[in-house]
């Protein structure tokens, strides 16, 4: 079985470092008024972006678990 450093450490790095850039991008979008939260379509796409980040993180974790234990 692969060690923690070969399986989970890259996952953690990807979603922590990538999450920092994602968060900075989302903050930048808000600060430059690139999104108007009063508009329904803008709120929808804001939620899609956040949901998508966590969706792919969960799918990735499940696939790592499947590869390691099945």
N, C-alpha and C positions, 0 to 999 in steps of 0.2 A: 504494500500500500504506500502511495506517495506521502511524503512528510508534510507537515503543516507549511513549511517554507515553499513547497512546490505546488500546493493546492490552494490554501486559504490566504496566504500572504499576498499573492498577486491580486486576488479578489478584493481584499481589504484596501490595498494600495489603489486599485482602479477606482473604487467607489468613494474612497476618502479624498484622494487628490482630484479625481474627476468631479466629485461632489463640491469641492471648494470652487473649482472653475465654474461649475453649473450655478452654484449659489451666487458667485460674483457676477455672472452674466444676468441672472434674474434680478439682482439688486441694481445693476447698471440699467437694465430695461426700465425699471421703475423710476430711477433717478433722472433719466433723460426724458421721461414722459413718453416713452415708446409704447406704453400701454395705458389705456384709459379704463380703469376698473368699473366705471359706471356703465360701460357698454357690455351687453350680455355676451357678445361674441369674443370680446377680449377676456372676460372672466372665464369663459369656456376654454380658450386656448391656454390660459395660465394654468388652469387645473389639469389640462391634458399634459402639459410639460412636466408638472410635478408628479402626476400619476405615472407617466411614462418612465421617469427616472426610477421610481420605486418598483414599478412593474418589471423592468429589465433587471434590476438588482435581485429581486426575488426569483425570477426565472433562472438567472445565472447561478444563484445559490442552490436552487433545487437541482439543476443539472450537475453541479459539482458534487452534491450529495449523492445523486444517482450514480455518477461515475465512480465515486469512492466506495460505495457500500453495496452496489448491486452488481 
